[in-house]
Amino acid sequence: MLPKPLLGWKSVPFLERPYTTIALISFLILLSVVLYQVTIIQWQSPLFYIGGMLLVMLNLLPYFIITEYTLYETEIVIRYAFVKITRKYSDFGCFYKDKKGLMLSTFKMPRRLDAFRGQSLRFSKDAAELPELLEILKTKIGKEY
């Protein structure tokens, strides 16, 4: 039997931010045309085109897929389309708000390495989960900046 979640929500940036999505897709189309011109027309190397576009798309993949966040008594579970990340509250030393959500830091104070070592929790469009999320994190992690 699975434990009962304390809080759960979904984030879908692709649908929640239509202007950003339009700008991003326009940029990707422009980038693909420019890369096509340079790599295939001028260099005659389709592998560079495929590799470059693949790297860009893999880097932007979290923006296009649904992310499901679930907070349990002892851990946080984050589910992407094919990936499940489980992190214990004890892994984190503090948390703080950023532009689109909360950053859980592995350090006792915010650091520049948080983007690599910490865990980002994106809010849903209306951020209805924010008050309850802050209360849970204050009791489980403690330090808020």
VMD Tcl script that builds the backbone (N, CA, C; Angstrom):
set m [mol new atoms 435]
animate dup $m
set s [atomselect $m all]
$s set {name element resname resid chain x y z} {
  {N N MET 1 A 0.842 -1.186 0.000}
  {CA C MET 1 A 0.000 0.000 0.000}
  {C C MET 1 A 0.890 1.254 0.000}
  {N N LEU 2 A 0.595 2.156 -0.895}
  {CA C LEU 2 A 1.359 3.391 -1.012}
  {C C LEU 2 A 0.984 4.367 0.098}
  {N N PRO 3 A 1.971 5.131 0.594}
  {CA C PRO 3 A 1.642 6.143 1.606}
  {C C PRO 3 A 0.805 7.260 0.993}
  {N N LYS 4 A 0.049 7.914 1.845}
  {CA C LYS 4 A -0.809 9.000 1.380}
  {C C LYS 4 A 0.038 10.258 1.136}
  {N N PRO 5 A -0.097 10.882 -0.032}
  {CA C PRO 5 A 0.685 12.102 -0.304}
  {C C PRO 5 A 0.187 13.284 0.522}
  {N N LEU 6 A 1.139 14.133 0.920}
  {CA C LEU 6 A 0.790 15.361 1.631}
  {C C LEU 6 A 0.285 16.430 0.666}
  {N N LEU 7 A 0.897 16.451 -0.530}
  {CA C LEU 7 A 0.551 17.468 -1.527}
  {C C LEU 7 A 0.986 16.976 -2.898}
  {N N GLY 8 A 0.238 17.328 -3.916}
  {CA C GLY 8 A 0.600 16.967 -5.287}
  {C C GLY 8 A 0.054 17.974 -6.273}
  {N N TRP 9 A 0.794 18.206 -7.359}
  {CA C TRP 9 A 0.347 19.100 -8.422}
  {C C TRP 9 A 1.098 18.784 -9.706}
  {N N LYS 10 A 0.604 19.318 -10.800}
  {CA C LYS 10 A 1.232 19.136 -12.111}
  {C C LYS 10 A 1.609 20.497 -12.680}
  {N N SER 11 A 2.698 20.492 -13.438}
  {CA C SER 11 A 3.148 21.702 -14.111}
  {C C SER 11 A 3.338 21.383 -15.588}
  {N N VAL 12 A 2.737 22.195 -16.446}
  {CA C VAL 12 A 2.831 22.017 -17.889}
  {C C VAL 12 A 3.211 23.370 -18.507}
  {N N PRO 13 A 4.502 23.730 -18.493}
  {CA C PRO 13 A 4.906 25.055 -18.984}
  {C C PRO 13 A 4.503 25.313 -20.432}
  {N N PHE 14 A 4.516 24.284 -21.256}
  {CA C PHE 14 A 4.172 24.414 -22.668}
  {C C PHE 14 A 2.774 25.009 -22.843}
  {N N LEU 15 A 1.827 24.582 -22.006}
  {CA C LEU 15 A 0.451 25.079 -22.109}
  {C C LEU 15 A 0.196 26.283 -21.212}
  {N N GLU 16 A 0.930 26.393 -20.107}
  {CA C GLU 16 A 0.677 27.446 -19.145}
  {C C GLU 16 A 1.249 28.796 -19.566}
  {N N ARG 17 A 2.220 28.807 -20.442}
  {CA C ARG 17 A 2.866 30.050 -20.874}
  {C C ARG 17 A 2.801 30.166 -22.398}
  {N N PRO 18 A 1.660 30.567 -22.947}
  {CA C PRO 18 A 1.499 30.554 -24.411}
  {C C PRO 18 A 2.434 31.514 -25.150}
  {N N TYR 19 A 2.695 32.701 -24.600}
  {CA C TYR 19 A 3.569 33.644 -25.301}
  {C C TYR 19 A 5.013 33.149 -25.336}
  {N N THR 20 A 5.452 32.595 -24.234}
  {CA C THR 20 A 6.794 32.026 -24.192}
  {C C THR 20 A 6.904 30.843 -25.139}
  {N N THR 21 A 5.854 30.034 -25.206}
  {CA C THR 21 A 5.846 28.871 -26.093}
  {C C THR 21 A 5.927 29.304 -27.555}
  {N N ILE 22 A 5.174 30.322 -27.922}
  {CA C ILE 22 A 5.212 30.822 -29.302}
  {C C ILE 22 A 6.606 31.347 -29.633}
  {N N ALA 23 A 7.193 32.106 -28.708}
  {CA C ALA 23 A 8.544 32.638 -28.930}
  {C C ALA 23 A 9.565 31.508 -29.029}
  {N N LEU 24 A 9.435 30.509 -28.183}
  {CA C LEU 24 A 10.372 29.384 -28.199}
  {C C LEU 24 A 10.267 28.583 -29.485}
  {N N ILE 25 A 9.064 28.299 -29.932}
  {CA C ILE 25 A 8.887 27.542 -31.175}
  {C C ILE 25 A 9.402 28.353 -32.365}
  {N N SER 26 A 9.152 29.659 -32.366}
  {CA C SER 26 A 9.685 30.514 -33.432}
  {C C SER 26 A 11.211 30.481 -33.445}
  {N N PHE 27 A 11.819 30.556 -32.262}
  {CA C PHE 27 A 13.270 30.485 -32.162}
  {C C PHE 27 A 13.793 29.138 -32.652}
  {N N LEU 28 A 13.111 28.051 -32.302}
  {CA C LEU 28 A 13.546 26.719 -32.736}
  {C C LEU 28 A 13.455 26.568 -34.255}
  {N N ILE 29 A 12.420 27.131 -34.849}
  {CA C ILE 29 A 12.293 27.088 -36.310}
  {C C ILE 29 A 13.427 27.884 -36.950}
  {N N LEU 30 A 13.681 29.085 -36.448}
  {CA C LEU 30 A 14.777 29.901 -36.964}
  {C C LEU 30 A 16.122 29.198 -36.787}
  {N N LEU 31 A 16.344 28.616 -35.623}
  {CA C LEU 31 A 17.585 27.892 -35.357}
  {C C LEU 31 A 17.756 26.705 -36.295}
  {N N SER 32 A 16.686 25.979 -36.537}
  {CA C SER 32 A 16.791 24.813 -37.424}
  {C C SER 32 A 17.100 25.237 -38.859}
  {N N VAL 33 A 16.528 26.361 -39.304}
  {CA C VAL 33 A 16.813 26.856 -40.654}
  {C C VAL 33 A 18.274 27.297 -40.756}
  {N N VAL 34 A 18.754 28.050 -39.765}
  {CA C VAL 34 A 20.142 28.520 -39.783}
  {C C VAL 34 A 21.107 27.339 -39.702}
  {N N LEU 35 A 20.855 26.399 -38.800}
  {CA C LEU 35 A 21.722 25.220 -38.690}
  {C C LEU 35 A 21.701 24.391 -39.972}
  {N N TYR 36 A 20.538 24.301 -40.615}
  {CA C TYR 36 A 20.440 23.565 -41.867}
  {C C TYR 36 A 21.318 24.224 -42.937}
  {N N GLN 37 A 21.222 25.555 -43.013}
  {CA C GLN 37 A 22.025 26.279 -43.997}
  {C C GLN 37 A 23.518 26.081 -43.770}
  {N N VAL 38 A 23.937 26.165 -42.520}
  {CA C VAL 38 A 25.366 26.081 -42.215}
  {C C VAL 38 A 25.872 24.643 -42.327}
  {N N THR 39 A 25.193 23.723 -41.660}
  {CA C THR 39 A 25.740 22.364 -41.564}
  {C C THR 39 A 25.501 21.519 -42.808}
  {N N ILE 40 A 24.343 21.632 -43.414}
  {CA C ILE 40 A 24.053 20.761 -44.554}
  {C C ILE 40 A 24.421 21.432 -45.877}
  {N N ILE 41 A 24.023 22.673 -46.081}
  {CA C ILE 41 A 24.292 23.356 -47.349}
  {C C ILE 41 A 25.780 23.716 -47.465}
  {N N GLN 42 A 26.343 24.386 -46.447}
  {CA C GLN 42 A 27.727 24.843 -46.550}
  {C C GLN 42 A 28.740 23.731 -46.208}
  {N N TRP 43 A 28.563 23.065 -45.073}
  {CA C TRP 43 A 29.560 22.078 -44.633}
  {C C TRP 43 A 29.309 20.684 -45.201}
  {N N GLN 44 A 28.096 20.426 -45.651}
  {CA C GLN 44 A 27.686 19.103 -46.158}
  {C C GLN 44 A 27.921 18.014 -45.104}
  {N N SER 45 A 27.521 18.323 -43.876}
  {CA C SER 45 A 27.668 17.403 -42.746}
  {C C SER 45 A 26.340 17.278 -42.002}
  {N N PRO 46 A 25.456 16.392 -42.459}
  {CA C PRO 46 A 24.145 16.256 -41.800}
  {C C PRO 46 A 24.238 15.765 -40.353}
  {N N LEU 47 A 25.325 15.083 -39.987}
  {CA C LEU 47 A 25.456 14.622 -38.609}
  {C C LEU 47 A 25.556 15.785 -37.624}
  {N N PHE 48 A 26.199 16.882 -38.022}
  {CA C PHE 48 A 26.271 18.054 -37.158}
  {C C PHE 48 A 24.883 18.667 -36.960}
  {N N TYR 49 A 24.084 18.675 -38.019}
  {CA C TYR 49 A 22.723 19.209 -37.920}
  {C C TYR 49 A 21.886 18.357 -36.971}
  {N N ILE 50 A 21.919 17.051 -37.197}
  {CA C ILE 50 A 21.142 16.137 -36.355}
  {C C ILE 50 A 21.618 16.219 -34.904}
  {N N GLY 51 A 22.920 16.213 -34.695}
  {CA C GLY 51 A 23.465 16.281 -33.345}
  {C C GLY 51 A 23.135 17.579 -32.642}
  {N N GLY 52 A 23.265 18.696 -33.365}
  {CA C GLY 52 A 22.965 20.000 -32.778}
  {C C GLY 52 A 21.503 20.146 -32.401}
  {N N MET 53 A 20.614 19.761 -33.300}
  {CA C MET 53 A 19.177 19.860 -33.014}
  {C C MET 53 A 18.769 18.899 -31.903}
  {N N LEU 54 A 19.380 17.731 -31.879}
  {CA C LEU 54 A 19.084 16.767 -30.823}
  {C C LEU 54 A 19.493 17.307 -29.455}
  {N N LEU 55 A 20.654 17.918 -29.374}
  {CA C LEU 55 A 21.106 18.505 -28.110}
  {C C LEU 55 A 20.169 19.627 -27.646}
  {N N VAL 56 A 19.759 20.474 -28.563}
  {CA C VAL 56 A 18.860 21.577 -28.210}
  {C C VAL 56 A 17.516 21.038 -27.738}
  {N N MET 57 A 16.963 20.075 -28.451}
  {CA C MET 57 A 15.653 19.524 -28.093}
  {C C MET 57 A 15.701 18.763 -26.763}
  {N N LEU 58 A 16.763 18.004 -26.524}
  {CA C LEU 58 A 16.882 17.292 -25.248}
  {C C LEU 58 A 17.023 18.263 -24.079}
  {N N ASN 59 A 17.696 19.374 -24.314}
  {CA C ASN 59 A 17.858 20.381 -23.280}
  {C C ASN 59 A 16.531 21.065 -22.938}
  {N N LEU 60 A 15.667 21.218 -23.926}
  {CA C LEU 60 A 14.380 21.893 -23.726}
  {C C LEU 60 A 13.240 20.930 -23.405}
  {N N LEU 61 A 13.505 19.651 -23.379}
  {CA C LEU 61 A 12.458 18.644 -23.172}
  {C C LEU 61 A 11.618 18.873 -21.915}
  {N N PRO 62 A 12.186 19.230 -20.759}
  {CA C PRO 62 A 11.339 19.439 -19.576}
  {C C PRO 62 A 10.283 20.531 -19.766}
  {N N TYR 63 A 10.523 21.468 -20.662}
  {CA C TYR 63 A 9.542 22.517 -20.919}
  {C C TYR 63 A 8.307 21.960 -21.643}
  {N N PHE 64 A 8.495 20.926 -22.438}
  {CA C PHE 64 A 7.417 20.418 -23.285}
  {C C PHE 64 A 6.645 19.250 -22.692}
  {N N ILE 65 A 7.110 18.676 -21.589}
  {CA C ILE 65 A 6.411 17.521 -21.012}
  {C C ILE 65 A 5.772 17.882 -19.676}
  {N N ILE 66 A 4.780 17.110 -19.296}
  {CA C ILE 66 A 4.092 17.309 -18.029}
  {C C ILE 66 A 4.997 16.835 -16.897}
  {N N THR 67 A 5.106 17.647 -15.861}
  {CA C THR 67 A 5.873 17.284 -14.682}
  {C C THR 67 A 4.908 17.171 -13.511}
  {N N GLU 68 A 4.949 16.036 -12.825}
  {CA C GLU 68 A 4.065 15.801 -11.694}
  {C C GLU 68 A 4.889 15.769 -10.410}
  {N N TYR 69 A 4.515 16.599 -9.456}
  {CA C TYR 69 A 5.206 16.688 -8.174}
  {C C TYR 69 A 4.311 16.103 -7.088}
  {N N THR 70 A 4.888 15.237 -6.246}
  {CA C THR 70 A 4.158 14.659 -5.128}
  {C C THR 70 A 5.042 14.697 -3.897}
  {N N LEU 71 A 4.531 15.279 -2.819}
  {CA C LEU 71 A 5.258 15.347 -1.562}
  {C C LEU 71 A 4.673 14.329 -0.596}
  {N N TYR 72 A 5.530 13.478 -0.051}
  {CA C TYR 72 A 5.138 12.480 0.937}
  {C C TYR 72 A 5.731 12.865 2.282}
  {N N GLU 73 A 5.530 12.031 3.258}
  {CA C GLU 73 A 6.009 12.312 4.616}
  {C C GLU 73 A 7.531 12.398 4.690}
  {N N THR 74 A 8.243 11.566 3.931}
  {CA C THR 74 A 9.708 11.522 4.044}
  {C C THR 74 A 10.436 11.913 2.768}
  {N N GLU 75 A 9.721 12.068 1.645}
  {CA C GLU 75 A 10.404 12.296 0.373}
  {C C GLU 75 A 9.552 13.088 -0.602}
  {N N ILE 76 A 10.215 13.555 -1.644}
  {CA C ILE 76 A 9.572 14.253 -2.756}
  {C C ILE 76 A 9.751 13.387 -3.995}
  {N N VAL 77 A 8.676 13.158 -4.732}
  {CA C VAL 77 A 8.732 12.367 -5.959}
  {C C VAL 77 A 8.351 13.270 -7.121}
  {N N ILE 78 A 9.225 13.305 -8.140}
  {CA C ILE 78 A 8.995 14.115 -9.332}
  {C C ILE 78 A 8.945 13.168 -10.512}
  {N N ARG 79 A 7.845 13.215 -11.264}
  {CA C ARG 79 A 7.673 12.325 -12.409}
  {C C ARG 79 A 7.598 13.140 -13.690}
  {N N TYR 80 A 8.521 12.821 -14.599}
  {CA C TYR 80 A 8.455 13.327 -15.962}
  {C C TYR 80 A 7.857 12.208 -16.799}
  {N N ALA 81 A 7.851 12.322 -18.096}
  {CA C ALA 81 A 7.238 11.308 -18.953}
  {C C ALA 81 A 7.838 9.917 -18.723}
  {N N PHE 82 A 9.154 9.807 -18.724}
  {CA C PHE 82 A 9.791 8.498 -18.599}
  {C C PHE 82 A 10.735 8.407 -17.403}
  {N N VAL 83 A 10.802 9.458 -16.605}
  {CA C VAL 83 A 11.775 9.523 -15.523}
  {C C VAL 83 A 11.053 9.805 -14.205}
  {N N LYS 84 A 11.503 9.120 -13.154}
  {CA C LYS 84 A 10.977 9.353 -11.811}
  {C C LYS 84 A 12.157 9.673 -10.902}
  {N N ILE 85 A 12.092 10.826 -10.232}
  {CA C ILE 85 A 13.149 11.264 -9.324}
  {C C ILE 85 A 12.576 11.264 -7.913}
  {N N THR 86 A 13.277 10.600 -7.001}
  {CA C THR 86 A 12.871 10.561 -5.603}
  {C C THR 86 A 13.991 11.158 -4.760}
  {N N ARG 87 A 13.677 12.176 -3.983}
  {CA C ARG 87 A 14.669 12.832 -3.125}
  {C C ARG 87 A 14.105 12.923 -1.709}
  {N N LYS 88 A 14.904 12.620 -0.729}
  {CA C LYS 88 A 14.511 12.729 0.676}
  {C C LYS 88 A 14.678 14.176 1.135}
  {N N TYR 89 A 13.855 14.588 2.078}
  {CA C TYR 89 A 13.955 15.946 2.615}
  {C C TYR 89 A 15.307 16.174 3.272}
  {N N SER 90 A 15.888 15.119 3.826}
  {CA C SER 90 A 17.179 15.250 4.517}
  {C C SER 90 A 18.321 15.598 3.552}
  {N N ASP 91 A 18.096 15.455 2.234}
  {CA C ASP 91 A 19.112 15.821 1.232}
  {C C ASP 91 A 19.283 17.338 1.128}
  {N N PHE 92 A 18.316 18.097 1.626}
  {CA C PHE 92 A 18.296 19.540 1.411}
  {C C PHE 92 A 18.555 20.302 2.704}
  {N N GLY 93 A 19.290 21.420 2.583}
  {CA C GLY 93 A 19.616 22.247 3.733}
  {C C GLY 93 A 18.767 23.494 3.842}
  {N N CYS 94 A 18.258 23.993 2.706}
  {CA C CYS 94 A 17.403 25.179 2.710}
  {C C CYS 94 A 16.607 25.212 1.412}
  {N N PHE 95 A 15.691 26.169 1.321}
  {CA C PHE 95 A 14.925 26.371 0.088}
  {C C PHE 95 A 14.637 27.854 -0.072}
  {N N TYR 96 A 14.397 28.257 -1.322}
  {CA C TYR 96 A 14.090 29.654 -1.605}
  {C C TYR 96 A 13.291 29.748 -2.891}
  {N N LYS 97 A 12.580 30.859 -3.024}
  {CA C LYS 97 A 11.766 31.102 -4.216}
  {C C LYS 97 A 12.638 31.586 -5.348}
  {N N ASP 98 A 12.329 31.144 -6.569}
  {CA C ASP 98 A 12.935 31.717 -7.758}
  {C C ASP 98 A 11.805 32.160 -8.684}
  {N N LYS 99 A 12.097 32.446 -9.939}
  {CA C LYS 99 A 11.095 33.014 -10.851}
  {C C LYS 99 A 9.858 32.144 -11.020}
  {N N LYS 100 A 10.053 30.869 -11.273}
  {CA C LYS 100 A 8.940 29.992 -11.637}
  {C C LYS 100 A 8.587 28.952 -10.578}
  {N N GLY 101 A 9.252 29.010 -9.419}
  {CA C GLY 101 A 8.957 28.002 -8.412}
  {C C GLY 101 A 9.856 28.130 -7.205}
  {N N LEU 102 A 10.185 26.974 -6.631}
  {CA C LEU 102 A 11.065 26.909 -5.473}
  {C C LEU 102 A 12.308 26.104 -5.814}
  {N N MET 103 A 13.422 26.517 -5.251}
  {CA C MET 103 A 14.661 25.758 -5.406}
  {C C MET 103 A 15.003 25.148 -4.059}
  {N N LEU 104 A 15.180 23.829 -4.047}
  {CA C LEU 104 A 15.610 23.129 -2.847}
  {C C LEU 104 A 17.115 22.959 -2.947}
  {N N SER 105 A 17.831 23.566 -2.008}
  {CA C SER 105 A 19.288 23.576 -2.052}
  {C C SER 105 A 19.864 22.483 -1.170}
  {N N THR 106 A 20.955 21.886 -1.616}
  {CA C THR 106 A 21.636 20.871 -0.804}
  {C C THR 106 A 22.556 21.523 0.223}
  {N N PHE 107 A 22.707 22.835 0.154}
  {CA C PHE 107 A 23.550 23.579 1.084}
  {C C PHE 107 A 22.693 24.233 2.168}
  {N N LYS 108 A 23.324 24.733 3.208}
  {CA C LYS 108 A 22.616 25.415 4.299}
  {C C LYS 108 A 22.213 26.840 3.925}
  {N N MET 109 A 22.872 27.389 2.886}
  {CA C MET 109 A 22.534 28.709 2.353}
  {C C MET 109 A 22.492 28.604 0.825}
  {N N PRO 110 A 21.752 29.477 0.141}
  {CA C PRO 110 A 21.712 29.428 -1.326}
  {C C PRO 110 A 23.105 29.574 -1.931}
  {N N ARG 111 A 23.382 28.771 -2.946}
  {CA C ARG 111 A 24.671 28.780 -3.640}
  {C C ARG 111 A 24.426 28.731 -5.142}
  {N N ARG 112 A 25.476 29.049 -5.880}
  {CA C ARG 112 A 25.379 29.007 -7.348}
  {C C ARG 112 A 25.292 27.581 -7.877}
  {N N LEU 113 A 25.712 26.623 -7.099}
  {CA C LEU 113 A 25.658 25.227 -7.527}
  {C C LEU 113 A 24.267 24.610 -7.391}
  {N N ASP 114 A 23.308 25.352 -6.864}
  {CA C ASP 114 A 21.974 24.809 -6.643}
  {C C ASP 114 A 21.315 24.300 -7.920}
  {N N ALA 115 A 21.580 24.955 -9.033}
  {CA C ALA 115 A 20.983 24.516 -10.306}
  {C C ALA 115 A 21.466 23.119 -10.693}
  {N N PHE 116 A 22.640 22.731 -10.206}
  {CA C PHE 116 A 23.205 21.429 -10.547}
  {C C PHE 116 A 22.966 20.381 -9.468}
  {N N ARG 117 A 23.031 20.790 -8.195}
  {CA C ARG 117 A 22.928 19.835 -7.100}
  {C C ARG 117 A 21.552 19.810 -6.450}
  {N N GLY 118 A 20.845 20.917 -6.511}
  {CA C GLY 118 A 19.556 21.024 -5.850}
  {C C GLY 118 A 18.427 20.464 -6.697}
  {N N GLN 119 A 17.208 20.779 -6.307}
  {CA C GLN 119 A 16.032 20.327 -7.041}
  {C C GLN 119 A 15.066 21.496 -7.181}
  {N N SER 120 A 14.638 21.753 -8.397}
  {CA C SER 120 A 13.698 22.831 -8.663}
  {C C SER 120 A 12.277 22.269 -8.671}
  {N N LEU 121 A 11.369 22.969 -7.994}
  {CA C LEU 121 A 9.955 22.625 -8.001}
  {C C LEU 121 A 9.209 23.758 -8.688}
  {N N ARG 122 A 8.685 23.491 -9.885}
  {CA C ARG 122 A 7.949 24.506 -10.647}
  {C C ARG 122 A 6.511 24.580 -10.148}
  {N N PHE 123 A 5.983 25.786 -10.035}
  {CA C PHE 123 A 4.587 25.962 -9.659}
  {C C PHE 123 A 3.678 25.657 -10.844}
  {N N SER 124 A 2.422 25.362 -10.543}
  {CA C SER 124 A 1.421 25.278 -11.599}
  {C C SER 124 A 1.078 26.704 -12.026}
  {N N LYS 125 A 0.207 26.841 -13.003}
  {CA C LYS 125 A -0.092 28.169 -13.551}
  {C C LYS 125 A -0.639 29.120 -12.483}
  {N N ASP 126 A -1.561 28.668 -11.659}
  {CA C ASP 126 A -2.158 29.536 -10.646}
  {C C ASP 126 A -1.426 29.500 -9.305}
  {N N ALA 127 A -0.446 28.628 -9.168}
  {CA C ALA 127 A 0.364 28.491 -7.938}
  {C C ALA 127 A -0.505 28.279 -6.704}
  {N N ALA 128 A -1.595 27.543 -6.862}
  {CA C ALA 128 A -2.506 27.286 -5.745}
  {C C ALA 128 A -1.852 26.442 -4.654}
  {N N GLU 129 A -0.837 25.678 -5.021}
  {CA C GLU 129 A -0.174 24.797 -4.053}
  {C C GLU 129 A 0.846 25.522 -3.184}
  {N N LEU 130 A 1.153 26.775 -3.487}
  {CA C LEU 130 A 2.246 27.495 -2.829}
  {C C LEU 130 A 2.113 27.601 -1.308}
  {N N PRO 131 A 0.991 28.059 -0.746}
  {CA C PRO 131 A 0.934 28.191 0.723}
  {C C PRO 131 A 1.152 26.862 1.452}
  {N N GLU 132 A 0.490 25.825 0.987}
  {CA C GLU 132 A 0.641 24.513 1.623}
  {C C GLU 132 A 2.046 23.951 1.407}
  {N N LEU 133 A 2.607 24.181 0.231}
  {CA C LEU 133 A 3.964 23.726 -0.069}
  {C C LEU 133 A 4.974 24.389 0.861}
  {N N LEU 134 A 4.845 25.695 1.072}
  {CA C LEU 134 A 5.752 26.411 1.965}
  {C C LEU 134 A 5.669 25.878 3.390}
  {N N GLU 135 A 4.473 25.595 3.860}
  {CA C GLU 135 A 4.307 25.058 5.211}
  {C C GLU 135 A 4.966 23.682 5.350}
  {N N ILE 136 A 4.777 22.829 4.363}
  {CA C ILE 136 A 5.381 21.495 4.406}
  {C C ILE 136 A 6.901 21.600 4.397}
  {N N LEU 137 A 7.447 22.438 3.520}
  {CA C LEU 137 A 8.901 22.568 3.425}
  {C C LEU 137 A 9.502 23.222 4.665}
  {N N LYS 138 A 8.770 24.140 5.291}
  {CA C LYS 138 A 9.274 24.752 6.526}
  {C C LYS 138 A 9.401 23.713 7.633}
  {N N THR 139 A 8.461 22.787 7.705}
  {CA C THR 139 A 8.538 21.758 8.746}
  {C C THR 139 A 9.545 20.667 8.398}
  {N N LYS 140 A 9.685 20.333 7.111}
  {CA C LYS 140 A 10.566 19.232 6.715}
  {C C LYS 140 A 12.030 19.668 6.519}
  {N N ILE 141 A 12.255 20.839 5.936}
  {CA C ILE 141 A 13.616 21.303 5.639}
  {C C ILE 141 A 14.053 22.361 6.639}
  {N N GLY 142 A 13.187 23.299 6.940}
  {CA C GLY 142 A 13.496 24.304 7.948}
  {C C GLY 142 A 13.855 25.662 7.392}
  {N N LYS 143 A 15.067 25.836 6.887}
  {CA C LYS 143 A 15.544 27.158 6.475}
  {C C LYS 143 A 14.926 27.624 5.167}
  {N N GLU 144 A 14.353 28.837 5.209}
  {CA C GLU 144 A 13.826 29.454 3.997}
  {C C GLU 144 A 14.531 30.781 3.780}
  {N N TYR 145 A 14.959 31.031 2.575}
  {CA C TYR 145 A 15.617 32.292 2.235}
  {C C TYR 145 A 14.802 33.067 1.248}
}
mol reanalyze $m
mol bondsrecalc $m
mol representation Tube
mol addrep $m
